[in-house]
């Protein structure tokens, strides 16, 4: 695998070996994922843990499965390092501010969720029945956390170099993107400028829901202009949810259509 190469049209189908049907669920899911994505792993139990949502152990206490939260913590740091290094080398003419904005776009909840969808990670996740019925495997925060967890598992199992190569391949389009300077202005800043131009008032953000334990909160935020709701967004903290809501509002205000990735304006 060449470092920094862009994904090919069908890069994730590489093997036709038969997988044993008697493996525990996490290891079995991990084996299928490793085969499909050509992940350089040896420890399927570790990769299997990366696929376990916190709702799964609660409903499968006999499986001795651990959730992916610790791996998520590690993967977050690895992704930030790899992406920072790649952006520093690929965009030598950009200052710290532009590089920071590029990195933020990639490592944000929507950015990581997009990478997870690119490799269809959601289909491999192990969730409790209730979370599965609620379609949690499609929630951006769940996908982003799972992607970080997979990177954390790869790092522990294979080391930094193979993990970096795989991540650079998956994130190639984002790392190479040539974008205008204005596109790096945060959605909240752009929405504020638009709001003042249209109404003379600042946008108002309101938390609709804050769910989960303190270490794993999930926020849903609504943004309004002149008392009219124009977008909703979600994230692992209030700042991320507000940014996603602002992005949804910008799409809505430009096109009249809600953003598919961040939710519809409330009616």
C-alpha positions as CSV (number, residue, x, y, z in Angstrom):
1,X,0.0,0.0,0.0
2,X,1.6,3.3,-1.1
3,X,1.6,6.0,1.5
4,X,-0.8,8.8,0.8
5,X,-2.3,7.1,-2.2
6,X,-6.0,7.9,-3.0
7,X,-8.5,5.1,-2.6
8,X,-9.1,3.1,-5.7
9,X,-12.6,2.4,-7.0
10,X,-12.8,-1.0,-5.2
11,X,-10.0,-1.0,-2.6
12,X,-11.8,-2.9,0.2
13,X,-12.4,-6.4,-1.4
14,X,-9.2,-8.3,-1.2
15,X,-9.7,-11.9,0.0
16,X,-12.0,-14.9,-0.6
17,X,-11.0,-17.0,2.4
18,X,-13.7,-18.8,4.4
19,X,-14.3,-17.5,7.9
20,X,-15.1,-19.9,10.8
21,X,-18.7,-19.6,11.9
22,X,-18.0,-20.6,15.5
23,X,-16.0,-17.4,16.5
24,X,-17.5,-15.1,19.2
25,X,-19.4,-12.2,17.7
26,X,-16.8,-9.5,18.2
27,X,-13.9,-11.6,16.8
28,X,-16.1,-12.8,14.0
29,X,-17.1,-9.3,13.0
30,X,-13.5,-8.2,13.3
31,X,-12.3,-11.0,10.9
32,X,-14.9,-10.1,8.3
33,X,-14.0,-6.4,8.6
34,X,-10.2,-7.0,8.4
35,X,-10.7,-9.2,5.3
36,X,-13.0,-6.6,3.6
37,X,-10.8,-3.6,4.4
38,X,-7.4,-5.3,4.1
39,X,-6.6,-4.2,7.7
40,X,-3.1,-5.2,8.8
41,X,-4.2,-6.9,12.0
42,X,-3.2,-10.0,13.9
43,X,-5.2,-9.6,17.1
44,X,-8.9,-10.0,16.1
45,X,-10.1,-9.8,19.7
46,X,-8.6,-6.2,19.9
47,X,-10.2,-5.2,16.6
48,X,-13.4,-6.8,17.8
49,X,-13.4,-4.6,20.8
50,X,-13.2,-1.6,18.5
51,X,-16.6,-2.6,17.1
52,X,-18.4,-2.9,20.4
53,X,-20.8,-0.1,21.1
54,X,-21.4,0.6,24.8
55,X,-24.9,-0.7,24.5
56,X,-23.7,-4.2,23.5
57,X,-22.1,-5.4,26.7
58,X,-25.2,-4.5,28.7
59,X,-27.3,-7.0,26.7
60,X,-24.5,-9.6,26.3
61,X,-23.0,-10.0,29.8
62,X,-21.9,-13.6,29.1
63,X,-19.9,-12.5,26.1
64,X,-17.3,-10.7,28.2
65,X,-17.2,-8.0,25.6
66,X,-15.7,-4.6,26.4
67,X,-16.9,-1.5,24.8
68,X,-14.7,0.5,22.4
69,X,-14.4,3.7,24.6
70,X,-10.8,3.2,25.7
71,X,-9.7,2.5,22.1
72,X,-11.6,5.6,21.0
73,X,-9.5,7.7,23.4
74,X,-6.3,6.3,21.9
75,X,-7.4,6.5,18.3
76,X,-8.4,10.1,18.6
77,X,-4.8,11.0,19.4
78,X,-3.3,8.8,16.7
79,X,-5.7,10.3,14.1
80,X,-4.8,13.9,15.1
81,X,-1.0,13.1,14.8
82,X,-1.3,11.4,11.4
83,X,-3.6,14.0,9.9
84,X,-1.4,16.9,11.3
85,X,1.7,15.4,9.9
86,X,0.1,14.7,6.5
87,X,-1.4,18.2,6.2
88,X,1.9,19.8,7.2
89,X,3.7,18.0,4.4
90,X,1.1,18.3,1.7
91,X,0.3,22.0,2.1
92,X,3.6,23.8,2.6
93,X,2.3,27.2,1.7
94,X,-0.4,27.3,4.3
95,X,-0.1,29.0,7.7
96,X,-1.0,27.5,11.1
97,X,-4.6,28.8,10.9
98,X,-5.4,27.2,7.6
99,X,-3.8,23.9,8.6
100,X,-5.7,23.9,11.9
101,X,-9.0,24.5,10.0
102,X,-8.2,21.7,7.6
103,X,-7.5,19.3,10.5
104,X,-10.6,20.3,12.3
105,X,-12.7,19.5,9.3
106,X,-11.3,16.0,9.0
107,X,-11.2,15.0,12.7
108,X,-14.6,16.5,13.6
109,X,-17.5,14.2,14.3
110,X,-19.0,14.8,10.8
111,X,-15.6,14.4,9.2
112,X,-14.8,11.1,10.9
113,X,-18.3,9.8,10.3
114,X,-17.8,10.4,6.6
115,X,-14.6,8.3,6.7
116,X,-16.5,5.6,8.6
117,X,-19.3,5.6,6.0
118,X,-16.7,5.4,3.2
119,X,-15.6,2.0,4.5
120,X,-19.1,1.0,5.6
121,X,-18.0,0.7,9.2
122,X,-21.5,1.0,10.5
123,X,-22.5,-2.4,9.2
124,X,-19.8,-4.1,11.3
125,X,-20.7,-2.5,14.6
126,X,-22.1,-4.5,17.5
127,X,-24.9,-2.7,19.3
128,X,-27.6,-3.7,21.8
129,X,-31.0,-4.4,20.3
130,X,-32.5,-1.2,21.5
131,X,-29.7,0.9,20.0
132,X,-29.9,-1.0,16.8
133,X,-33.6,-0.4,16.5
134,X,-32.9,3.3,17.0
135,X,-30.5,3.1,14.1
136,X,-27.6,4.2,16.3
137,X,-25.2,2.6,13.8
138,X,-25.9,5.5,11.4
139,X,-25.5,8.2,14.1
140,X,-22.5,10.4,13.2
141,X,-21.1,10.4,16.8
142,X,-21.3,6.6,16.9
143,X,-19.6,6.2,13.6
144,X,-16.9,8.7,14.5
145,X,-16.2,7.0,17.8
146,X,-16.0,3.6,16.0
147,X,-13.6,4.9,13.4
148,X,-11.3,6.3,16.2
149,X,-11.6,2.9,18.0
150,X,-10.5,1.0,14.9
151,X,-7.5,3.3,14.5
152,X,-6.7,2.8,18.1
153,X,-6.8,-1.0,17.7
154,X,-4.7,-0.9,14.6
155,X,-2.1,1.2,16.3
156,X,-1.8,-1.2,19.3
157,X,-1.7,-4.2,17.0
158,X,0.3,-3.2,14.0
159,X,2.1,0.0,15.1
160,X,2.1,3.5,13.8
161,X,3.4,3.0,10.2
162,X,0.8,0.5,8.9
163,X,-1.9,2.5,10.8
164,X,-0.8,5.7,9.2
165,X,-0.7,4.2,5.7
166,X,-4.2,2.8,6.0
167,X,-5.6,6.1,7.4
168,X,-3.9,8.2,4.7
169,X,-5.5,6.0,2.0
170,X,-9.0,6.2,3.5
171,X,-8.7,10.0,4.1
172,X,-6.8,10.8,0.9
173,X,-9.5,13.0,-0.7
174,X,-9.8,15.2,2.4
175,X,-6.0,15.5,2.8
176,X,-5.5,16.5,-0.8
177,X,-8.5,18.8,-1.1
178,X,-7.8,22.2,-2.7
179,X,-10.3,24.6,-1.2
180,X,-10.8,28.4,-1.2
181,X,-9.7,30.3,1.8
182,X,-13.4,31.2,2.6
183,X,-14.3,27.5,2.8
184,X,-12.1,27.2,6.0
185,X,-14.1,29.8,7.9
186,X,-16.1,27.8,10.5
187,X,-19.8,27.3,9.8
188,X,-20.7,29.2,13.0
189,X,-18.8,32.2,11.8
190,X,-20.3,32.1,8.3
191,X,-23.8,31.7,9.8
192,X,-23.3,34.6,12.1
193,X,-22.2,36.8,9.2
194,X,-25.3,35.7,7.2
195,X,-27.6,36.2,10.2
196,X,-26.4,39.8,10.8
197,X,-26.8,40.6,7.1
198,X,-30.3,39.2,7.0
199,X,-31.8,40.0,10.4
200,X,-29.3,42.2,12.3
201,X,-29.4,39.6,15.0
202,X,-27.0,36.8,16.0
203,X,-28.0,33.1,15.7
204,X,-29.4,31.5,18.9
205,X,-28.3,27.9,19.7
206,X,-30.5,25.7,22.0
207,X,-29.6,22.3,23.3
208,X,-32.5,20.0,22.5
209,X,-31.0,16.9,24.1
210,X,-27.9,15.9,26.1
211,X,-27.9,12.1,26.4
212,X,-25.5,9.5,27.9
213,X,-23.0,9.5,30.8
214,X,-20.7,12.4,31.5
215,X,-17.8,10.7,29.7
216,X,-19.8,9.9,26.6
217,X,-22.4,12.6,26.1
218,X,-24.4,13.0,22.9
219,X,-25.7,16.5,22.2
220,X,-28.4,17.6,19.8
221,X,-28.6,21.4,19.2
222,X,-31.0,23.6,17.3
223,X,-30.1,27.0,15.8
224,X,-32.6,29.7,15.1
225,X,-32.6,33.1,13.3
226,X,-35.1,35.7,14.4
227,X,-37.0,33.0,16.3
228,X,-37.2,30.6,13.3
229,X,-35.4,27.3,13.6
230,X,-33.2,26.8,10.6
231,X,-31.0,23.8,11.5
232,X,-30.2,21.0,13.9
233,X,-26.9,19.2,14.5
234,X,-25.4,16.6,16.8
235,X,-22.0,15.9,18.3
236,X,-20.0,14.6,21.2
237,X,-19.9,18.0,22.9
238,X,-22.0,21.2,22.6
239,X,-19.4,22.9,20.4
240,X,-19.5,20.1,17.8
241,X,-23.3,20.0,17.8
242,X,-23.5,23.7,17.4
243,X,-21.1,23.6,14.4
244,X,-23.1,20.8,12.8
245,X,-26.3,22.8,13.4
246,X,-24.7,25.9,11.8
247,X,-23.6,23.8,8.8
248,X,-27.2,22.5,8.4
249,X,-28.6,26.0,8.6
250,X,-26.2,27.3,5.9
251,X,-27.4,24.5,3.6
252,X,-31.0,25.3,4.4
253,X,-30.6,29.0,3.9
254,X,-28.8,28.6,0.6
255,X,-31.0,25.9,-0.9
256,X,-34.2,25.8,1.0
257,X,-33.4,22.1,1.7
258,X,-32.3,20.6,5.0
259,X,-28.8,19.2,5.2
260,X,-28.9,15.4,5.0
261,X,-25.9,15.1,7.3
262,X,-27.0,17.3,10.2
263,X,-30.7,17.1,10.5
264,X,-33.7,19.1,9.4
265,X,-34.8,22.4,10.9
266,X,-37.5,21.9,13.4
267,X,-41.0,22.6,12.2
